[in-house]
Amino acid sequence: MKKSILNFVTVFALSGVLLTSCSSNDDEKKPSSSFTADPANFQGKITDGEVILDPTKTYKLTGGIRVENGATLTIPAGTTIEGTGGTASYIAVAQGGKINVNGTADKPVVMTASTKAAGKWGGLVICGKAPINRDNGKTTTATSEVAELTYGGTVANDNSGSIKYLRIEYAGAAFNTEKEFNGLSFFGVGSGTIVENVQAYYGADDGFEFFGGTVNTKNLISIGNEDDQFDWTEGWSGTNENWYGKLDFGKGNRGIEADNFEFGYAFAPISNPTITNLTLVGPGSTAATANFAENQAIKLRRGTKAKISNVVVSAWATGVDVENDETIAFVGTDLKVSNILFLADVPAKTKGKKTDGTSASVTGVITESAAATGAGNGIAKPTWAAGWSVGF
């Protein structure tokens, strides 16, 4: 949900991941920080230098961690961080701050909750300086609702650090029904940020949400999150490879929920990501959902563009749903789902609805292919997910 995301953006400035390729000075030795990371009481603001966590310790996230402008949080392979404080427990990276998560396939970094249930801690939030479209170019930045963190700007290649081999579990703590964290929220994050091999697992809202920006991703897994597995809005454009999403119960809504912007369907820059190799496994075409009468693998609406290719879809009521006149206008040109394979239990391959609520034919949005492999192995676990991910 977009509202939720805005909220955690502020709360989440992403303070708990290591950054590997952050800026032109990344190869230089960073000064130590005045911040002391207490494993038993991990919270506070990192305002200077670099904080490096100890992978032999479990860090109890008892409050919020904020990585401020000029500071860096580095998390070595094998480190575990446990959220204990609901909405008060989160990691946020502010504009100009950096996070390096240096996990490996054998030793991923794990951000989890002390109680293993959805919504028991906030999540990870990163705020960058890349373009957003919230005000259609009148202003270049916005403020997140929760922690009053600024995001957005004009730096398309902005660098918030490096995140590799990270698993985020049981995130999505809610302030109320309209305001909750996601697993990982990207607010105006730039293309200089590295995001590879990250899983969002059993969170209470979206797995991954993109609020504008230009960040690119590779090897994302979203399983069992209670709203959408992937979500974008506010003019996000990124190049992405290998996404796997699975909703295995009736609480969530969609594999992908995609908007340009809720309050300005034609606002620029227009959301326009590229996604190559996508698998979306649903709860079954007749499964009830929390908020909608039917579930959809891919929902494209509110003026978004997108080019999605090599797709495998299984067990959803609708495969590709396109809504609103501005979105329908892009069908077959700037809005394409190419080489898609519908496996069992997808009774409606496409559906379309105009802004006035009348139906529209959008069959041109897809081209089918029996040779599609999705994220690499059809609906089964991809080889690149071995070792560090869970839930297959």
C-alpha positions as CSV (number, residue, x, y, z in Angstrom):
1,M,0.0,0.0,0.0
2,K,1.4,3.3,-1.0
3,K,0.2,5.1,2.1
4,S,1.9,2.7,4.3
5,I,5.1,3.1,2.5
6,L,5.1,6.8,2.8
7,N,4.8,6.3,6.5
8,F,7.7,4.0,7.0
9,V,9.8,6.0,4.7
10,T,10.2,8.5,7.4
11,V,10.5,5.9,10.0
12,F,12.7,3.7,8.1
13,A,15.7,5.7,6.8
14,L,17.4,2.3,6.5
15,S,20.1,2.1,9.0
16,G,21.1,-1.5,9.0
17,V,22.8,-2.6,5.9
18,L,26.4,-2.5,4.8
19,L,27.5,-0.5,1.9
20,T,30.1,-1.7,-0.5
21,S,30.1,0.7,-3.4
22,C,28.9,3.9,-2.1
23,S,30.9,6.8,-3.5
24,S,34.2,7.8,-5.1
25,N,35.7,7.6,-1.6
26,D,34.5,4.1,-0.8
27,D,37.9,2.6,-1.2
28,E,39.3,5.0,1.4
29,K,39.4,4.0,5.0
30,K,36.4,5.5,6.7
31,P,36.8,7.2,10.1
32,S,35.3,5.4,13.1
33,S,32.0,6.7,14.4
34,S,31.2,8.3,17.7
35,F,28.2,5.9,17.8
36,T,28.6,2.8,19.9
37,A,26.5,-0.2,18.7
38,D,25.2,-2.0,21.8
39,P,24.0,-5.5,20.8
40,A,21.6,-5.6,23.8
41,N,20.1,-2.2,23.0
42,F,20.6,-1.4,19.4
43,Q,19.1,2.0,18.6
44,G,19.9,5.7,18.0
45,K,21.3,7.9,15.3
46,I,24.6,7.3,13.5
47,T,25.7,10.8,12.6
48,D,29.3,10.4,11.6
49,G,31.9,7.9,10.4
50,E,31.4,4.2,9.9
51,V,29.8,1.7,12.3
52,I,30.7,-1.9,11.6
53,L,28.6,-4.5,13.4
54,D,30.1,-7.8,14.9
55,P,28.7,-10.9,13.1
56,T,29.2,-13.0,16.2
57,K,26.6,-11.1,18.1
58,T,22.8,-10.8,17.7
59,Y,21.7,-7.1,17.8
60,K,18.4,-6.5,19.6
61,L,16.8,-3.6,17.7
62,T,15.0,-2.0,20.6
63,G,14.2,1.3,18.9
64,G,14.9,3.0,15.6
65,I,18.3,3.2,14.0
66,R,18.9,6.1,11.7
67,V,21.9,6.5,9.5
68,E,22.3,10.2,8.9
69,N,24.0,12.2,6.1
70,G,27.7,11.4,5.9
71,A,27.5,8.3,8.1
72,T,27.7,4.6,7.1
73,L,26.4,1.4,8.7
74,T,28.2,-1.7,7.6
75,I,26.8,-5.1,8.3
76,P,29.1,-8.1,7.8
77,A,28.0,-11.5,6.5
78,G,26.2,-13.7,9.1
79,T,25.0,-10.8,11.2
80,T,21.5,-11.1,12.8
81,I,19.4,-8.1,13.9
82,E,16.2,-8.8,15.9
83,G,13.5,-6.2,16.1
84,T,11.7,-6.1,19.4
85,G,9.7,-2.9,19.5
86,G,6.9,-2.9,16.9
87,T,6.7,0.4,15.0
88,A,9.4,1.8,17.2
89,S,11.9,-0.8,15.9
90,Y,13.2,0.0,12.4
91,I,16.3,0.8,10.4
92,A,16.3,3.9,8.3
93,V,18.9,5.5,6.0
94,A,18.6,9.2,5.4
95,Q,19.7,11.1,2.3
96,G,23.5,11.1,2.2
97,G,23.7,8.2,4.6
98,K,24.8,4.7,3.4
99,I,24.3,1.2,4.4
100,N,26.4,-1.8,3.3
101,V,25.0,-5.2,3.8
102,N,27.8,-7.6,3.0
103,G,26.0,-11.0,3.2
104,T,26.9,-14.1,1.2
105,A,24.9,-17.0,0.0
106,D,26.3,-19.1,2.8
107,K,26.0,-16.4,5.4
108,P,23.2,-13.9,4.7
109,V,22.5,-11.0,6.9
110,V,19.1,-11.6,8.6
111,M,16.8,-8.8,9.9
112,T,14.0,-10.5,11.8
113,A,11.8,-10.2,14.8
114,S,12.2,-11.7,18.2
115,T,8.6,-12.9,17.9
116,K,8.3,-14.8,14.6
117,A,5.0,-13.3,13.3
118,A,4.2,-10.7,10.6
119,G,4.3,-7.1,11.7
120,K,6.4,-7.5,14.8
121,W,8.9,-4.8,13.8
122,G,9.1,-2.0,11.3
123,G,11.5,-2.8,8.5
124,L,14.2,-1.2,6.4
125,V,13.8,2.2,4.8
126,I,16.2,4.0,2.4
127,C,15.8,7.6,1.4
128,G,17.8,8.9,-1.6
129,K,18.1,11.9,-3.9
130,A,16.8,10.5,-7.2
131,P,13.8,11.9,-9.0
132,I,10.2,11.5,-7.8
133,N,6.9,12.8,-9.3
134,R,4.8,13.6,-6.3
135,D,4.3,17.3,-7.3
136,N,4.7,16.9,-11.1
137,G,8.0,18.8,-11.2
138,K,6.9,21.8,-9.1
139,T,9.2,20.5,-6.3
140,T,11.9,17.8,-6.4
141,T,11.6,16.5,-2.9
142,A,9.0,15.2,-0.5
143,T,8.8,14.4,3.2
144,S,7.9,11.0,4.5
145,E,5.0,11.1,7.0
146,V,6.5,9.1,9.8
147,A,10.0,10.3,10.6
148,E,9.9,13.5,8.5
149,L,12.7,12.2,6.3
150,T,13.4,14.0,3.1
151,Y,13.6,12.0,-0.1
152,G,13.8,12.7,-3.9
153,G,15.8,15.2,-5.8
154,T,17.7,15.4,-9.1
155,V,20.6,13.0,-8.6
156,A,19.6,9.9,-10.7
157,N,22.8,8.1,-9.9
158,D,22.7,8.8,-6.1
159,N,24.3,6.1,-4.0
160,S,22.9,4.9,-0.7
161,G,25.2,2.0,-0.4
162,S,25.2,-1.7,-1.2
163,I,22.8,-4.5,-0.1
164,K,23.8,-8.1,-0.9
165,Y,22.3,-11.3,0.5
166,L,19.9,-9.9,3.0
167,R,16.7,-11.6,4.4
168,I,14.1,-9.3,6.0
169,E,11.5,-11.3,8.0
170,Y,8.3,-10.5,9.8
171,A,8.4,-6.7,9.2
172,G,5.5,-4.4,8.5
173,A,4.5,-3.1,11.9
174,A,1.4,-0.9,11.6
175,F,0.5,2.4,13.3
176,N,-3.1,2.0,12.0
177,T,-4.9,0.5,9.0
178,E,-3.5,3.2,6.7
179,K,0.0,3.5,8.0
180,E,2.5,0.6,8.2
181,F,6.0,-0.4,7.3
182,N,7.0,-2.6,4.3
183,G,9.8,-5.1,4.3
184,L,12.1,-2.8,2.3
185,S,11.0,0.6,1.2
186,F,12.9,2.6,-1.4
187,F,12.2,6.3,-1.3
188,G,13.8,8.2,-4.2
189,V,16.8,5.7,-4.2
190,G,19.3,6.2,-7.0
191,S,20.9,3.9,-9.5
192,G,24.3,4.1,-7.7
193,T,22.9,1.9,-4.9
194,I,23.5,-1.8,-5.3
195,V,20.6,-4.2,-4.4
196,E,21.2,-7.9,-5.1
197,N,19.9,-11.1,-3.5
198,V,17.3,-9.7,-1.1
199,Q,14.3,-11.5,0.4
200,A,11.2,-10.1,2.1
201,Y,9.5,-12.9,4.1
202,Y,6.1,-12.9,5.8
203,G,5.7,-9.2,6.4
204,A,2.4,-7.5,7.3
205,D,2.3,-5.2,4.3
206,D,4.2,-5.1,1.0
207,G,7.5,-7.0,0.5
208,F,9.2,-4.4,-1.6
209,E,7.9,-0.9,-2.5
210,F,9.5,1.7,-4.7
211,F,8.6,5.4,-4.2
212,G,10.1,7.0,-7.3
213,G,13.8,6.9,-7.8
214,T,16.0,5.0,-10.3
215,V,17.4,2.1,-8.2
216,N,18.1,-1.2,-10.1
217,T,17.7,-4.6,-8.5
218,K,18.7,-8.2,-9.1
219,N,17.4,-11.4,-7.5
220,L,14.6,-10.3,-5.3
221,I,12.3,-12.8,-3.5
222,S,9.0,-11.8,-1.8
223,I,7.1,-14.6,-0.1
224,G,4.0,-14.5,2.1
225,N,3.7,-10.7,2.5
226,E,0.2,-9.7,3.5
227,D,-0.4,-7.0,0.9
228,D,1.5,-7.0,-2.4
229,Q,4.7,-8.8,-3.0
230,F,6.1,-5.9,-5.2
231,D,4.8,-2.4,-5.4
232,W,5.8,0.8,-7.2
233,T,4.6,4.4,-7.5
234,E,5.9,8.1,-7.7
235,G,7.7,7.7,-11.0
236,W,10.1,4.8,-10.3
237,S,12.2,3.7,-13.3
238,G,14.8,0.9,-12.7
239,T,16.2,-2.1,-14.5
240,N,15.5,-5.4,-12.8
241,E,16.4,-9.0,-13.2
242,N,15.0,-12.1,-11.5
243,W,12.0,-11.4,-9.3
244,Y,10.2,-14.3,-7.6
245,G,7.0,-13.6,-5.7
246,K,4.7,-16.1,-3.9
247,L,1.5,-15.5,-2.0
248,D,0.5,-18.7,-0.3
249,F,-2.6,-17.7,1.6
250,G,-5.6,-15.3,1.2
251,K,-4.4,-12.3,3.2
252,G,-2.4,-10.6,0.4
253,N,-3.7,-9.0,-2.7
254,R,-1.3,-9.1,-5.7
255,G,2.0,-10.2,-7.0
256,I,2.7,-6.7,-8.4
257,E,0.7,-3.5,-7.8
258,A,2.0,-0.8,-10.1
259,D,1.1,2.9,-10.2
260,N,2.5,6.1,-11.7
261,F,1.1,8.3,-8.9
262,E,-2.2,8.0,-7.0
263,F,-3.1,11.7,-7.2
264,G,-1.6,12.5,-10.7
265,Y,-1.8,9.7,-13.3
266,A,0.2,11.7,-15.8
267,F,2.7,13.3,-13.4
268,A,6.3,13.2,-14.6
269,P,8.6,11.4,-14.5
270,I,6.3,8.5,-15.3
271,S,7.0,5.2,-13.6
272,N,8.7,3.1,-16.2
273,P,10.7,0.1,-14.9
274,T,12.0,-2.9,-16.9
275,I,11.7,-6.3,-15.3
276,T,13.3,-9.4,-17.0
277,N,12.6,-12.9,-15.6
278,L,9.6,-12.8,-13.3
279,T,7.7,-15.6,-11.5
280,L,4.5,-14.9,-9.5
281,V,2.7,-17.8,-7.7
282,G,-0.7,-17.0,-6.2
283,P,-3.0,-18.5,-3.6
284,G,-5.4,-19.9,-6.1
285,S,-8.1,-18.2,-8.3
286,T,-10.9,-18.7,-5.8
287,A,-8.9,-17.6,-2.7
288,A,-10.4,-14.7,-0.7
289,T,-8.2,-11.7,-0.1
290,A,-8.1,-9.2,2.7
291,N,-9.2,-6.2,0.6
292,F,-10.3,-7.3,-2.8
293,A,-12.9,-9.7,-4.3
294,E,-10.3,-11.2,-6.6
295,N,-6.6,-11.5,-6.7
296,Q,-4.3,-10.5,-9.6
297,A,-0.8,-11.5,-10.5
298,I,0.0,-8.1,-12.1
299,K,-2.0,-4.9,-11.5
300,L,-1.0,-2.0,-13.8
301,R,-2.9,1.3,-13.1
302,R,-2.8,5.0,-12.6
303,G,-0.7,5.8,-15.6
304,T,2.3,3.5,-15.2
305,K,4.5,2.3,-18.0
306,A,6.5,-0.9,-17.7
307,K,8.3,-3.5,-19.9
308,I,8.1,-7.0,-18.3
309,S,9.5,-10.0,-20.1
310,N,9.9,-13.8,-19.6
311,V,7.1,-14.2,-17.1
312,V,5.6,-17.3,-15.4
313,V,2.2,-16.9,-13.6
314,S,0.3,-19.5,-11.7
315,A,-2.8,-19.7,-9.4
316,W,-4.3,-16.2,-9.7
317,A,-7.8,-15.1,-10.6
318,T,-6.4,-12.7,-13.2
319,G,-3.0,-12.7,-14.8
320,V,-2.6,-9.1,-16.0
321,D,-5.1,-6.4,-15.0
322,V,-4.8,-2.9,-16.6
323,E,-6.8,0.0,-15.2
324,N,-7.4,3.7,-16.0
325,D,-7.3,5.5,-19.4
326,E,-3.8,6.8,-19.0
327,T,-2.4,3.3,-18.4
328,I,-4.5,1.7,-21.2
329,A,-3.1,4.3,-23.7
330,F,0.4,2.7,-23.2
331,V,-0.8,-0.9,-24.0
332,G,1.4,-2.5,-26.6
333,T,3.9,0.3,-26.8
334,D,5.3,1.5,-23.4
335,L,3.3,-1.1,-21.5
336,K,4.1,-4.7,-22.4
337,V,4.2,-8.1,-20.6
338,S,6.1,-10.1,-23.2
339,N,6.7,-13.9,-23.4
340,I,4.4,-14.8,-20.5
341,L,3.4,-18.4,-19.6
342,F,0.1,-19.0,-17.8
343,L,0.3,-22.2,-15.8
344,A,-2.5,-23.8,-13.9
345,D,-5.5,-21.9,-12.4
346,V,-5.4,-18.5,-14.1
347,P,-9.0,-18.3,-15.5
348,A,-8.6,-14.7,-16.8
349,K,-5.4,-13.9,-18.6
350,T,-6.1,-10.2,-19.0
351,K,-8.7,-7.7,-17.8
352,G,-9.1,-4.0,-18.5
353,K,-11.1,-1.2,-17.0
354,K,-11.4,2.4,-18.0
355,T,-11.3,5.3,-15.5
356,D,-15.1,5.6,-15.8
357,G,-15.4,1.9,-14.7
358,T,-16.4,0.4,-18.0
359,S,-14.5,-2.5,-19.4
360,A,-11.7,-2.3,-22.0
361,S,-9.9,-4.9,-24.1
362,V,-6.2,-5.0,-23.1
363,T,-5.3,-8.3,-24.8
364,G,-2.5,-6.4,-26.6
365,V,-0.6,-6.0,-23.3
366,I,0.6,-9.6,-23.4
367,T,2.4,-11.9,-25.8
368,E,2.5,-15.6,-24.7
369,S,5.3,-18.1,-24.9
370,A,5.4,-21.7,-23.8
371,A,9.2,-21.4,-23.4
372,A,9.1,-18.8,-20.6
373,T,11.1,-19.7,-17.6
374,G,10.3,-16.8,-15.3
375,A,12.8,-16.2,-12.5
376,G,14.8,-19.1,-13.8
377,N,13.0,-22.3,-12.8
378,G,9.3,-21.8,-13.6
379,I,7.4,-21.8,-10.3
380,A,10.1,-23.7,-8.5
381,K,12.9,-22.3,-6.5
382,P,15.5,-20.6,-8.7
383,T,19.1,-21.8,-8.5
384,W,20.3,-18.3,-7.6
385,A,18.1,-18.5,-4.4
386,A,19.9,-21.5,-3.0
387,G,21.4,-21.2,0.5
388,W,20.3,-17.8,1.7
389,S,16.5,-17.7,1.1
390,V,13.6,-19.5,2.9
391,G,10.0,-20.4,2.2
392,F,9.9,-22.4,-1.0
